[in-house]
Amino acid sequence: MRAVFLMASNSQTTAAPLVEHCLGSVIRGHHVYKTIWIPYTGERLGVEREGGNTNDSYAVSIIKDDLIVGHVPREMSRICWHFLGHEGTMACEVTGHRKKGKGL
């Protein structure tokens, strides 16, 4: 499945409203979690930093019902990890079908 990552930030120095950005991408590692999650188009999932990941110190998890069901692609994870660490918020919305060789 393709995914859109919705990112919102709020500047603490001004009274500006939240600013929302959308990033098109994929959900990596779905094959590892397919026994606990069946995705559907339009589904919105949580996104949070994953501490203690020995493969990627900047890992960002896709969460459903407090369970990891995938990851943000490594190419984007460092930016997302820092964004989340600076009081940004993210969500993941499933928007399409599997992209061959790139994830769900």
Summary of the structure (lengths in Angstrom):
residues: 104
radius of gyration: 13.7
end to end distance: 3.8
largest distance: 45.1
contacts: 281
relative contact order: 0.32
helix: 15%
strand: 39%
